[in-house]
Amino acid sequence: MTRKFRRVSHLNYAVEQFQLVLDQCPVNHPDRGAALTNFAWARLQGFVRKDLQDIDSTTSLFRDALALRPQGHPDHLLSLYHLIDTLHRRYTKEHTAVYIHESAQLYCKLLPLCPEGTYLRSIAAGANGVDYVINECNKLPINASDDDSIHLRRIVLELCPLGNERRPEALDNLSWAVLTRFEQRGDIDDIDESIQVRREAVSLCPEGHSGLDTYLNNLAYSLTSRFNHQMKSYDLNEAISLYEEVLRLHPVGHKSRDFTLNNLGSAILNRFKHCGDVNDLGRAISLLREALTLCTPPPGDPSRDKILNNLALALEIRCDKSDANEDLDEAIGLYRESLRFKQQGHPTRHIHVHNLCLALCSRFTQNRKNEDVEEAIRLCQESLAALPSLHPDRCSSYMRLQEAYLSRYQVQRKPVDLSLAVDNFRLASRHPTQGFPERIIESYNWTRVTELYAHGSALEAYSTFFELLDAHLMTRSSIASRREATTTFHYARSLPVDAGSCAMRRHDLQKAVELVEQGRGQQWSVASRLRSPLEDLRSTNPNLAHKFSKLSERLSDAQGSAVSTDRAAADRAETQYRRLQEQWGAAVAEIRHVEGFSRFLLPPSYTDLQVAALHGPVIILVASKYSCSAIVVPTSGEPHHVRFPRITLPDLEKLKDDFATAIRHTARMRPEEPRKKLRVLLRTVWDEIMLPIVNVLQHDLKLRRRSRIWLCPTAAFTSVPLHAANPFRMKADRSGPEACLEDIYICSYTPTLSALIRSRQAMKTCVTPSFAAIGQSQPGAGQGAVLPAVDSELELVHELVPSNVKFTNLSGDGATQAGALDALQQNAWVHLACHGKQDHEQPYNSRFAMRDKPLTLLDIMENNSPQAEFAFLSACHTAVGDEETPDEIIHLAAGLQFSGFKSVIGTLWGVSDALAKHVVEAFYEKMFEDLEDGGVMDCTKAAWALNRATHAVKTKLPLEQRMVFIHIGV
């Protein structure tokens, strides 16, 4: 008998004996766990005979034993290890992922229970233990459609605690898993996690670490992916910096230099598309050509197809900028070559197809060869069919199809192609898993096409754009970042007025009012939602009102005003903000299911907006390249359309510039000199703009003289002093001058109808009158020259304010930024005399000069003052908006109104502090003239008092210093 035969015989005998023992230990027998373990262990030794059924039943026996030895049992750890060992052996035989996955899960339970220095710890943590599991798990392919695959990466990471040399690799593998899922499903949480864990991987690799270049590159890739989804410029800039660092680690001759050149070139090309610096385009092409020369055709270099695709894209973009047809032909050739390496079924084939389709459409537009556009349509339809219904890149397929159909329509003029193009505009704009920026751009293009070809979907396109931009702004965690997001789409800044013009041209005035309101002042609108009054909801559902109120507070508190230089910390803060925003959105949806609240925080309807005209008509002046006209919103009934037949947008732009020039010239004139140019301009405003409106007010609405009206200017109208419109002519009978606008009506301004409505709603709160006069005659360094008349102005205000009103004088060293903020928050009425500065590039940095540091618009907006009523801003440029986004109405007076002041007097240009006191004196005399007879301080009188004050100082002040002051609000 051979030794081997004797071994097998002895093993079979042992198995038989252990089976007999197990038969003697029924369920609930105290030794059944030991009997199961011994029987299973003996069978495991038989695995050398390669009996798979044997290992399967052996695994089941060890599972049963473990079930009888829960945590706390003296043999629990040994049973865990036996089961893991069995799973290892089975995986070695079958390579079925489920076994190595379970091994990893069991090691997560075993290792924390094994003390350092024990024998079991030494074998479990050794090369044949957990290290083997980690290695095998890392070899498994990433399957983003299987959440268990991502769960496995999390388990492996748990097996690699801090200090474990394998932790960077485990982090990177987890990052790839969640990033791949993001690319298939578009969930922003996945891309955020990918970046977060890759930052940790980089932090664990000091200079000289063998994996540093890989982890830097992968972090840059994740940042680029997030930029493509959200278009936050700092992500792309950081990615480029990281790729530059990787290129430094890959000098000439390095095996991966072509790969790194391609990544850097692609990122710089992306920045060119975003920022338009032609130097970026040139450098990108240079880097990509160098990369192409370094890589060999597949299968030698797997990155060649990516380089071909990126170089082709760069050449196609250069062709668009320079009309170089040779670039376009070369690009198409490169696209075709790259596609040869991406056969049907390849997960990234559609990206190359989309780029080729765009190039084919461009060439069709040039040479009008049908085969180019037909091929583009066929390829797009194939890629669309291959992508799952919620894949983010279906949006790109719709976009390319839209471009193909539109190209064919532009050449062949078949209406069906325009309809198909619009269908794909609609599908792309509404694809839920694509990021907002791409969809916003697509909806913008949709509006342009519908205007160009007079398509019936124009109003739908405008509404879609506003809805998407609004949703995009809600994801931004700070006021400044919302403006950055808005200015990214600077080319669309005319859309609010274009939408209003479109609706007016379609004779739908109510829709025009709704669209102009929806599109303008969106940054104010987003911020105001966190301060929505909830009285009606509290009476209906107090618990839900409390929940929403608390979420709004948390969301408001989470808004950051400063930009963090720690990108990892900033990412965590933004993730936290987004999750809060999702909870807030869910609460809003819940409120909309309550009876009577179906339109809670939705864009207001015309009926909602007409409430703004409760105390007098609101005139919306729309300045669009398609038409310039006005809509008069009356207290009741239908709106009225007022056409300006001789005014076009270029005329209005010139009028605005002429006013700016005339005002500058007055600074060099003596007060007594006649303002001839200014008078001519104001006569134009009267004849061409305000007289047609007054005719409607007087003849159609029968509005009595000295009634109040509110002006709501848009675009270029915001820079024209409409309130000062004046014919400067004698009556026909020579009995006196013709009446000007302010002789006929009391004029106020409002940034939007919603702003006026919010201020009126807040007036419900009764407050004890308190008055603060804030002045700074000697501002801190760099904030402006000395203002010698400020202190005397504050004394004058003190004398005019009724003696029974609590009065605070804040000046000199006391007028600091913090002191002024506190005064704004603690007082219902405020007079502010100091330097004012409008920052046209960064309007949230517009500021009042204080002793230590400026009081900025951002400070004011974050300073909620619900009890505030009235503010007089005796400072320069406090009611002048931002030229980049004029319809956002971002200026100091609007900021005070947003913070809680219902009635504000601001200025359109520079104010002479020596002359301003005349208006101030006349204003407060009128404002408080009836208080001695038992009247109360009433901020709604401010417009009337300003009207009377400017009339009273007509002989004391030059024209530009009388008309500089305007009233905003109730």
WOKASUL-V364536 format. One record per helix or strand. SS is the DSSP state (H for helix, E for strand). FROM is the first residue (numbers start at 1). TO is the last residue. Records with the same first field share a line. If there is no record, write none. Layout:
SS: FROM-TO / FROM-TO
This chain:
H: 3-23 / 32-49 / 52-67 / 76-94 / 97-113 / 119-124 / 130-139 / 147-158 / 167-185 / 188-203 / 212-230 / 233-249 / 257-275 / 278-294 / 304-322 / 325-339 / 349-367 / 370-386 / 394-412 / 415-429 / 436-452 / 458-474 / 479-488 / 490-492 / 495-505 / 509-519 / 522-531 / 535-540 / 542-557 / 567-592 / 606-613 / 649-666 / 676-700 / 715-719 / 722-724 / 741-744 / 753-762 / 790-800 / 812-814 / 817-826 / 843-845 / 857-861 / 886-888 / 892-899 / 913-927 / 931-933 / 939-952 / 959-962
E: 618-623 / 628-633 / 640-643 / 708-713 / 730-730 / 737-737 / 746-749 / 770-775 / 806-810 / 829-833 / 836-837 / 847-848 / 855-856 / 870-874 / 903-907 / 965-969
